[in-house]
Amino acid sequence: MTHVTRDELDQALPDVMAAPKNGAAISMLCLRPARNERRFVDEIHLTSQQGIPGERWATQPWLRTEDGAPHPGIQVCILSKRVLDLVWRDRENTVHPGDTFIVDMDLSEENLPTGQVLEVGTARLRVSEVFNDACVKWKVRYGAASKEWINLPEHAPLRLRGILCSVERDGVIRTGDALRKIETEHKSS
């Protein structure tokens, strides 16, 4: 398996950042019922209390609040289609990263600041303050160069590994639904 190189990543950055700012269709809805398990579906139910019912967020979160509860800011993971297409080269032998959905949209702090409310399907999400820095599994699956590229200090505001969100309004999302920014007062999670 050949991973993407640093040169390829750097050359692709302008295209990644040229993604639409709003209203992009979502794709590749993914459930993660257990570690390293992926199930692709056409719709997902979201709740503010359970995140995605049946997912491991409620039982095996990678981040907890001070009282030990699952951190609400990691209920939904969203990844840029342009980044995924850049790094996921061997789709037959390399597992999908497991993000809730993929979207061709600019996920940077400038476009989607912490607290930004997003509407998709009948659900509303809120962009979390939790930074997604790509785990060790990302490095193994997609290469050391991609993990380092994501975590460069100057790239942190670009959120190249995607964004994490809490569920603000229960609802259903379906493949093809548009992800839209909602104009509200921003609040930090």
C-alpha positions in Angstrom: 0.0 0.0 0.0 1.3 3.4 -0.9 0.3 6.3 1.3 0.0 9.9 0.1 3.2 11.9 0.3 3.8 15.2 2.0 4.4 16.8 -1.4 1.0 15.5 -2.7 -0.7 16.8 0.4 0.8 20.2 0.2 0.0 20.5 -3.5 -3.6 19.5 -2.8 -4.2 22.0 0.0 -5.5 24.8 -2.2 -8.1 22.4 -3.7 -9.1 21.1 -0.2 -9.6 24.7 1.0 -11.6 25.6 -2.1 -14.5 23.4 -1.0 -18.0 25.0 -0.8 -18.7 27.1 2.3 -22.3 26.0 2.8 -25.1 23.8 1.6 -23.0 20.7 0.6 -24.6 17.3 0.2 -23.5 14.6 2.8 -22.5 11.1 1.8 -21.1 7.9 3.2 -23.2 7.7 6.4 -21.3 5.4 8.7 -22.2 3.8 12.0 -19.6 2.5 14.4 -21.3 -0.1 16.6 -18.0 -1.4 17.9 -14.3 -0.6 17.6 -13.0 -1.0 14.0 -16.5 -1.9 12.9 -18.2 0.1 10.1 -21.7 -0.1 8.8 -22.8 2.1 5.9 -26.4 3.1 5.9 -28.8 5.5 4.1 -30.1 7.2 7.2 -29.0 7.8 10.8 -31.1 8.9 13.8 -29.4 11.4 16.1 -30.4 12.3 19.6 -28.9 14.8 22.1 -29.1 12.2 24.9 -27.7 9.2 23.0 -25.7 10.7 20.1 -26.3 8.0 17.6 -28.3 5.2 19.2 -26.4 1.9 18.9 -23.0 3.6 18.4 -20.2 3.1 20.9 -20.2 6.8 21.9 -22.4 6.1 25.0 -20.4 3.1 26.1 -16.8 3.5 24.8 -16.1 7.2 24.1 -12.5 8.3 23.6 -13.3 11.5 25.5 -15.2 12.0 28.7 -16.4 14.9 30.8 -15.0 15.5 34.3 -17.9 13.5 35.8 -17.1 10.5 33.6 -20.0 10.9 31.1 -19.3 10.7 27.4 -18.3 14.1 26.1 -21.2 15.5 24.1 -18.9 17.4 21.8 -17.8 14.1 20.1 -21.3 12.7 19.2 -20.9 13.3 15.5 -17.8 13.3 13.4 -17.7 15.1 10.0 -14.8 14.7 7.5 -14.1 16.6 4.3 -14.6 14.6 1.1 -11.6 16.2 -0.4 -9.3 15.1 2.5 -10.8 11.6 2.5 -10.3 11.3 -1.3 -6.7 12.5 -0.9 -5.6 10.0 1.8 -7.9 6.9 1.4 -6.2 5.3 -1.5 -6.7 1.6 -0.9 -10.4 1.4 -0.2 -10.6 -2.4 -0.5 -7.9 -3.2 2.1 -8.0 0.0 4.3 -10.9 0.6 6.6 -13.0 3.8 6.4 -12.0 6.3 9.1 -15.4 6.0 10.7 -16.7 9.5 10.5 -20.5 9.8 10.8 -20.6 11.4 7.3 -18.5 12.9 4.6 -19.2 16.3 3.0 -17.5 18.4 0.4 -17.4 21.5 2.5 -14.9 23.9 4.1 -14.7 22.7 7.7 -12.2 25.4 8.8 -12.6 27.5 12.0 -13.0 30.5 9.8 -16.0 29.0 8.0 -17.4 27.0 10.9 -16.3 28.5 14.2 -16.8 26.7 17.5 -20.5 27.0 18.5 -21.7 27.2 14.9 -25.1 25.6 14.5 -25.5 23.3 11.5 -28.7 21.8 10.1 -28.8 18.6 8.2 -31.9 16.6 7.5 -34.2 17.2 10.5 -31.3 17.4 13.0 -29.3 20.3 14.3 -25.6 20.0 15.3 -23.3 22.4 17.1 -19.6 22.5 16.2 -17.5 21.4 19.2 -14.4 23.0 20.7 -12.8 19.5 20.7 -10.0 19.3 18.1 -9.8 16.2 16.0 -6.1 15.6 15.6 -6.1 12.1 13.9 -5.3 9.2 16.1 -2.6 6.5 15.8 -5.0 4.4 13.7 -5.2 7.3 11.2 -1.4 7.2 10.9 -1.3 3.5 10.3 -4.2 3.5 7.8 -3.4 6.7 5.8 0.3 7.3 6.5 2.6 9.3 8.8 2.7 12.2 6.3 -1.0 12.7 6.5 -1.1 12.7 10.3 1.8 15.2 10.4 0.2 17.4 7.7 -3.1 17.5 9.7 -1.3 18.5 12.9 1.0 21.2 11.6 0.5 24.3 13.8 -0.5 26.4 10.7 -3.0 23.7 9.7 -4.8 23.4 13.0 -7.4 26.2 12.2 -8.1 24.4 8.9 -9.4 21.3 10.7 -8.1 18.9 8.0 -9.1 15.8 10.1 -12.7 17.1 10.3 -14.9 18.5 12.9 -16.7 17.1 15.9 -20.2 18.1 16.9 -22.9 17.7 19.6 -26.5 17.0 18.7 -28.6 20.0 19.5 -31.9 18.9 18.0 -32.9 15.2 17.6 -33.5 14.3 14.0 -32.8 12.0 11.0 -30.1 12.6 8.4 -30.1 10.8 5.1 -27.5 10.4 2.3 -27.8 13.5 0.0 -29.1 15.8 2.7 -27.5 19.3 2.6 -25.3 20.5 5.5 -26.3 24.2 6.1 -25.0 26.8 8.5 -27.7 28.3 10.7 -27.3 32.0 11.6 -27.5 32.1 15.4 -25.5 33.5 18.2 -22.5 31.2 18.6 -21.8 29.7 22.0 -18.9 27.4 23.1 -19.8 23.9 24.0 
